[in-house]
Amino acid sequence: MAITFACASSAFSQEYLNGMKWTAPAIISPGARDADAPSDAVILFDGKDLSKWKNADTWVVKDGVAICGKAQITTKEEFGDCQLHVEWSAPMPAAGSGQGRGNSGIFLMGRYELQVLDSFDNLTYFDGQAGAIYKQTPPMVNAMRKPGEWNTYDIFWTGPRFKADGSLETPAYITAVHNGVLILNHFQLLGDTPFNRPPQYKAHSPKGPISIQDHGNPVRFRNIWIREIANAKGVQEREPFLRSGDKETPIAKSPK
Ligand code: MG
């Protein structure tokens, strides 16, 4: 018993300190439900109007829902790395097949498409089904709800970085959750997502709009919000060390 106590005491008498001085994380208020916008979100559609979007003249807002019209809509505001929440529902009754059934899409930075499709009992090429990064990867699983029911996408986006000469510095990454299920896990994008040529990166600004595709199907949307994200901020004030009472010991660097 005495030995156990001595060990525990000795273990806690030494503390590891990483030498970082962190900036206090901003205090925000989460939504009442996880699907509700937190206090630091930009509301892109709250059921009332599409005033935050361009080219929305042919879209219809009815009963708190935006119904896809005859043009791709694009946010007026631009965003960098972000968390994006979108709720969408495939047309009811289901009509068409393959890519012709409930097709739309969420374009990050106006160029990189996370596919929206009625993928409930609707076969198409796998890297074109709901939750795919179009023509790059299928989702890990098909978590689609039935037509008429509401789907949620929670998207975590890291945009690409470009060097001054326009070449790629780091690619884009996406993590996405469909109806609470992880479907893309830090997937590294190969470039943009066109139908008719291979993906490619072309230098663009660090921010871009969100767009929602018109593919000729009356897909419905609601509760869309976004928040820009950035890593916690801090400075390395000193090298990591161990503290035991008044004694501080630098941590020996392991050979590389
Ligand atoms: Mg699409």
Residues whose N, C-alpha, C, O or C-beta is under 5 A from the ligand:
A	BS01	MG	N103 S104 G105 Q115 V116 Q213
